[in-house]
């Protein structure tokens, strides 16, 4: 196939003796703008955290890309091709046939692993495993990992180290070790890791392949201490491996001691402050000034069931119901980033979200003098950053989050003349670092979330300032640079 030949040609050009990054996503994303797909630098935290390493001449970045089913593609089908990856980094895109990519990325990575690891179980989430899922695992998920390992073998004669990213590539470290038994590697999981009882909801061969694959690395990394403890417990009670909970090590099947570390994801404060002063943020800031209200509540997250927007809006509706004195004084700006729009679950969730927003706006719009909820369904980081600057409440009520970098971005860019308050789920990874600074809530507790938003709106300025300053100092003490440096140091790579 032509795109595969392009991928192979690109692979042959790659130099050896490099640090190798391996991930599902590459540095670029598709954004629908002006009636067509526009290729832009990916906005996710993974790209921003890896960029300093990826820009080095001694680093190569492998990623999976899909061959589009036709030249134009469908608007709801998010595809990226080898030709779309930028020359800014040394990127090696591995083209996958659409049927392989969809099985690997859609049927297993998103519909099974993402849902399971965010405890999205039952209808609308991970519900069952049938023959089609087994086929997707073998001919999609495992096949994509196998092809990626083979592409690295073809390319890198003597790689220095491997940095393998996230749940899409659980089997990959063990596959790489077959070809490169002496090359050090680290696997980092960006999302929550499940405890043994939840992991056992996967077929036994799958969970064995996941744990065996991860233990193919020399280092395994997670966002929080809870994630690390869950993984260690899975290794002991599910894989029956020898685990030392004090030294945080697991004995792999080949006798190696695998260290399990905690590396909380973070942001680049200086880059954020530079972006805050960019023309697009200044322009967005001016637009918001025309519609400014006395109070503003903001949320910024992907439109994903795990982000729990529906409960957040219900809590806001309860605030309007119980506090009529706030009608017309508080505006909820919701920035909903399109996500996995080709999946039925996500389309259904979006429809439910919009129905709830329309209900709230129809019910309380007349007494508020305007719709109390503004929705921005777009991937416009600069616009969201402008809203984060001067919000009174940042609501992050996800059911579970590996970390949630939006909260850390807010801590850096928030206007000290109008300090806001973070309201965050106890189940988000960032809650641990925001302890003593944020107001924490149980993500499914509408009443508690409402009360937290009211408390934040009415909090004295001095208390808001103190909370923001503490969290900002914490974020500045552990940045994206620390996240990356700690992993490279543990691998013995400088």
VENHUVEN-V15173 format. One record per residue. N is the residue number from 1. RES is the residue in one letter. SS is DSSP state (hx for helix, st for strand, lp for the rest). PSI is psi in degrees with one decimal (NA if undefined). Layout:
n->(N:N)
res->(RES:RES)
ss->(SS:SS)
psi->(PSI:PSI)
This chain:
n->(1:2:3:4:5:6:7:8:9:10:11:12:13:14:15:16:17:18:19:20:21:22:23:24:25:26:27:28:29:30:31:32:33:34:35:36:37:38:39:40:41:42:43:44:45:46:47:48:49:50:51:52:53:54:55:56:57:58:59:60:61:62:63:64:65:66:67:68:69:70:71:72:73:74:75:76:77:78:79:80:81:82:83:84:85:86:87:88:89:90:91:92:93:94:95:96:97:98:99:100:101:102:103:104:105:106:107:108:109:110:111:112:113:114:115:116:117:118:119:120:121:122:123:124:125:126:127:128:129:130:131:132:133:134:135:136:137:138:139:140:141:142:143:144:145:146:147:148:149:150:151:152:153:154:155:156:157:158:159:160:161:162:163:164:165:166:167:168:169:170:171:172:173:174:175:176:177:178:179:180:181:182:183:184:185:186:187:188:189:190:191:192:193:194:195:196:197:198:199:200:201:202:203:204:205:206:207:208:209:210:211:212:213:214:215:216:217:218:219:220:221:222:223:224:225:226:227:228:229:230:231:232:233:234:235:236:237:238:239:240:241:242:243:244:245:246:247:248:249:250:251:252:253:254:255:256:257:258:259:260:261:262:263:264:265:266:267:268:269:270:271:272:273:274:275:276:277:278:279:280:281:282:283:284:285:286:287:288:289:290:291:292:293:294:295:296:297:298:299:300:301:302:303:304:305:306:307:308:309:310:311:312:313:314:315:316:317:318:319:320:321:322:323:324:325:326:327:328:329:330:331:332:333:334:335:336:337:338:339:340:341:342:343:344:345:346:347:348:349:350:351:352:353:354:355:356:357:358:359:360:361:362:363:364:365:366:367:368:369:370:371:372:373:374:375:376:377:378:379:380:381:382:383:384:385:386:387:388:389:390:391:392:393:394:395:396:397:398:399:400:401:402:403:404:405:406:407:408:409:410:411:412:413:414:415:416:417:418:419:420:421:422:423:424:425:426:427:428:429:430:431:432:433:434:435:436:437:438:439:440:441:442:443:444:445:446:447:448:449:450:451:452:453:454:455:456:457:458:459:460:461:462:463:464:465:466:467:468:469:470:471:472:473:474:475:476:477:478:479:480:481:482:483:484:485:486:487:488:489:490:491:492:493:494)
res->(X:X:X:X:X:X:X:X:X:X:X:X:X:X:X:X:X:X:X:X:X:X:X:X:X:X:X:X:X:X:X:X:X:X:X:X:X:X:X:X:X:X:X:X:X:X:X:X:X:X:X:X:X:X:X:X:X:X:X:X:X:X:X:X:X:X:X:X:X:X:X:X:X:X:X:X:X:X:X:X:X:X:X:X:X:X:X:X:X:X:X:X:X:X:X:X:X:X:X:X:X:X:X:X:X:X:X:X:X:X:X:X:X:X:X:X:X:X:X:X:X:X:X:X:X:X:X:X:X:X:X:X:X:X:X:X:X:X:X:X:X:X:X:X:X:X:X:X:X:X:X:X:X:X:X:X:X:X:X:X:X:X:X:X:X:X:X:X:X:X:X:X:X:X:X:X:X:X:X:X:X:X:X:X:X:X:X:X:X:X:X:X:X:X:X:X:X:X:X:X:X:X:X:X:X:X:X:X:X:X:X:X:X:X:X:X:X:X:X:X:X:X:X:X:X:X:X:X:X:X:X:X:X:X:X:X:X:X:X:X:X:X:X:X:X:X:X:X:X:X:X:X:X:X:X:X:X:X:X:X:X:X:X:X:X:X:X:X:X:X:X:X:X:X:X:X:X:X:X:X:X:X:X:X:X:X:X:X:X:X:X:X:X:X:X:X:X:X:X:X:X:X:X:X:X:X:X:X:X:X:X:X:X:X:X:X:X:X:X:X:X:X:X:X:X:X:X:X:X:X:X:X:X:X:X:X:X:X:X:X:X:X:X:X:X:X:X:X:X:X:X:X:X:X:X:X:X:X:X:X:X:X:X:X:X:X:X:X:X:X:X:X:X:X:X:X:X:X:X:X:X:X:X:X:X:X:X:X:X:X:X:X:X:X:X:X:X:X:X:X:X:X:X:X:X:X:X:X:X:X:X:X:X:X:X:X:X:X:X:X:X:X:X:X:X:X:X:X:X:X:X:X:X:X:X:X:X:X:X:X:X:X:X:X:X:X:X:X:X:X:X:X:X:X:X:X:X:X:X:X:X:X:X:X:X:X:X:X:X:X:X:X:X:X:X:X:X:X:X:X:X:X:X:X:X:X:X:X:X:X:X:X:X:X)
ss->(lp:hx:hx:hx:hx:hx:hx:hx:hx:hx:hx:hx:hx:lp:lp:lp:lp:lp:st:st:st:st:st:lp:lp:lp:lp:st:st:st:st:st:st:lp:lp:st:st:st:st:st:st:lp:lp:lp:hx:hx:hx:hx:hx:hx:hx:hx:hx:hx:lp:lp:lp:lp:st:st:st:st:st:st:st:st:lp:lp:lp:lp:lp:lp:lp:lp:lp:lp:lp:lp:lp:lp:lp:hx:hx:hx:lp:lp:lp:lp:lp:lp:st:st:st:st:st:st:lp:hx:hx:hx:hx:hx:hx:hx:hx:hx:hx:hx:hx:hx:hx:hx:hx:hx:hx:hx:hx:lp:lp:lp:st:lp:lp:lp:lp:st:lp:lp:lp:lp:hx:hx:hx:hx:hx:hx:hx:hx:hx:hx:hx:hx:hx:hx:hx:hx:hx:hx:hx:hx:hx:hx:hx:hx:hx:lp:lp:lp:lp:lp:st:st:st:st:st:lp:hx:hx:hx:lp:lp:hx:hx:hx:hx:hx:hx:hx:hx:lp:lp:lp:lp:st:st:st:st:st:lp:lp:lp:lp:lp:lp:lp:hx:hx:hx:hx:lp:lp:lp:lp:hx:hx:hx:hx:hx:hx:hx:hx:hx:hx:hx:lp:lp:lp:lp:st:st:st:st:lp:lp:hx:hx:hx:hx:hx:hx:hx:hx:hx:hx:hx:hx:hx:lp:lp:lp:lp:lp:st:st:lp:lp:lp:lp:st:st:st:lp:lp:lp:lp:lp:st:st:st:st:st:st:lp:lp:lp:lp:lp:lp:hx:hx:hx:hx:hx:hx:hx:hx:lp:lp:hx:hx:hx:hx:hx:hx:hx:hx:hx:hx:hx:lp:lp:lp:lp:lp:st:st:st:st:st:st:st:st:lp:lp:hx:hx:hx:lp:hx:hx:hx:hx:hx:hx:hx:hx:hx:hx:hx:hx:hx:hx:lp:hx:hx:hx:lp:lp:lp:st:st:st:st:st:st:st:st:lp:lp:lp:lp:lp:lp:hx:hx:hx:hx:hx:hx:hx:hx:hx:hx:hx:hx:hx:hx:hx:hx:hx:hx:hx:hx:hx:hx:hx:hx:hx:lp:lp:lp:lp:st:st:st:st:st:lp:lp:lp:hx:hx:hx:hx:hx:hx:hx:hx:hx:lp:lp:lp:st:st:st:st:lp:lp:lp:lp:st:lp:lp:lp:hx:hx:hx:hx:hx:hx:hx:hx:hx:lp:lp:hx:hx:hx:lp:lp:st:st:st:st:st:lp:lp:st:lp:hx:hx:hx:hx:lp:lp:lp:lp:lp:st:st:st:lp:lp:lp:lp:hx:hx:hx:hx:hx:hx:hx:hx:hx:hx:hx:hx:hx:lp:lp:hx:hx:hx:hx:hx:hx:hx:hx:hx:hx:hx:hx:hx:hx:hx:hx:hx:lp:lp:hx:hx:hx:hx:hx:hx:hx:hx:hx:hx:hx:hx:lp:lp:lp)
psi->(146.6:-45.4:-33.5:-39.2:-38.6:-43.8:-41.8:-38.1:-42.1:-37.6:-39.3:-21.8:-14.6:136.9:165.5:-175.1:47.3:155.3:134.2:120.4:135.8:125.8:164.9:-51.9:148.3:-170.1:-16.1:152.6:167.2:136.7:129.8:114.0:134.5:32.6:14.4:169.5:130.6:131.2:124.1:160.8:132.5:139.5:-7.1:161.9:-30.4:-46.4:-44.4:-34.5:-31.0:-14.8:-43.9:-36.9:-41.8:-26.7:-12.3:145.9:-13.5:22.7:137.3:141.1:115.2:138.0:161.9:136.6:156.8:140.9:123.3:148.6:-21.9:177.8:-36.8:-35.9:171.1:149.7:-37.2:-4.5:109.4:104.7:150.1:140.1:168.9:-36.8:-16.5:-10.1:138.6:162.1:-2.3:-35.3:165.9:89.9:133.7:98.7:131.1:105.0:131.7:137.4:148.0:-35.7:-33.7:-46.5:-43.2:-38.3:-43.8:-50.5:-45.5:-59.2:-32.3:-59.5:-48.1:-48.2:-20.1:-66.1:-47.1:-47.1:-44.5:-46.2:-12.5:14.5:33.4:83.2:146.5:-166.1:133.9:-3.9:-141.8:114.0:-42.0:167.2:119.2:-171.8:-37.9:-36.7:-41.4:-40.8:-39.7:-34.9:-49.9:-45.6:-5.9:-73.1:-55.6:-34.0:-41.2:-42.5:-40.7:-42.9:-37.0:-43.1:-40.5:-37.5:-38.8:-41.7:-40.0:-29.6:-52.0:107.5:-47.3:72.7:151.0:-40.8:156.8:133.5:105.0:131.2:120.7:-178.0:-18.0:-24.5:39.8:-44.0:-14.1:-42.2:-41.7:-37.1:-39.8:-35.9:-29.6:-38.9:-30.6:71.9:-18.9:3.5:127.3:146.0:155.9:132.5:127.7:129.8:120.9:-16.1:168.0:145.3:137.5:151.3:165.9:-40.9:-31.6:-41.6:-30.7:-5.7:-10.5:153.3:145.2:-44.0:-32.6:-49.2:-31.9:-39.4:-36.1:-52.3:-41.8:-40.7:-46.1:-38.0:-2.2:-17.2:162.1:-28.1:140.4:129.7:147.7:169.3:-39.4:166.9:-37.0:-41.1:-42.2:-45.7:-36.7:-42.6:-45.2:-40.7:-39.2:-40.6:-39.0:-48.8:-19.7:-45.5:-8.7:42.3:158.1:120.5:134.4:104.8:-18.3:-45.9:-5.2:47.3:155.8:136.4:116.9:169.2:-24.4:7.7:-9.3:148.9:117.0:122.4:138.4:116.6:166.7:121.6:87.7:128.8:149.4:-167.4:170.8:99.9:-43.1:-39.1:-37.8:-42.7:-35.4:-41.0:-36.2:-28.9:6.7:157.7:-38.3:-36.2:-40.6:-41.9:-44.4:-38.2:-40.3:-38.2:-42.5:-27.6:-28.5:-20.1:26.0:141.3:173.5:-42.1:148.7:136.8:133.6:143.4:144.1:109.7:161.6:147.0:88.6:137.0:-31.2:-20.7:-16.0:32.0:-33.9:-43.8:-36.7:-42.5:-36.6:-37.5:-38.6:-39.4:-39.0:-34.3:-46.1:-33.7:-40.7:-14.2:72.6:-20.9:-14.5:-3.1:129.5:-6.9:-19.4:133.5:132.5:113.2:118.1:117.9:105.9:110.6:123.9:138.2:130.4:51.3:-8.7:3.9:133.0:-42.0:-41.5:-37.6:-40.3:-39.0:-41.5:-42.7:-40.8:-38.7:-48.1:-34.1:-42.2:-40.5:-45.3:-38.3:-45.6:-44.8:-37.3:-36.3:-43.6:-6.4:-46.3:-43.4:-21.4:-16.1:0.3:160.8:127.2:-12.3:126.7:130.8:134.8:100.4:84.3:161.1:70.5:92.8:-39.1:-40.5:-43.0:-37.9:-38.0:-37.1:-36.5:-32.6:-45.8:27.1:149.9:-28.1:129.9:117.6:119.7:86.6:36.2:149.1:-42.2:146.5:140.2:-48.3:-65.9:92.5:-17.6:-41.0:-39.0:-37.1:-44.4:-42.5:-32.1:-42.7:-9.9:137.2:121.6:-17.3:-18.3:67.3:131.9:-173.7:135.8:124.6:117.0:145.8:142.0:-22.9:0.5:140.9:-34.3:-17.2:-32.9:-43.1:-23.8:5.1:133.1:-8.5:-41.4:164.9:120.3:146.7:156.6:129.0:-23.2:4.4:98.6:-44.8:-46.5:-39.4:-41.0:-48.3:-37.5:-40.2:-41.8:-44.4:-41.1:-42.3:-32.4:3.0:137.2:148.5:-42.2:-38.4:-40.5:-43.5:-45.4:-43.3:-45.6:-44.3:-39.2:-43.7:-40.7:-42.9:-38.0:-43.4:-41.0:-24.5:-15.4:96.4:-177.8:-32.9:-41.5:-41.0:-47.4:-44.0:-40.0:-39.2:-44.2:-38.9:-44.3:-26.5:-10.4:27.1:131.4:NA)
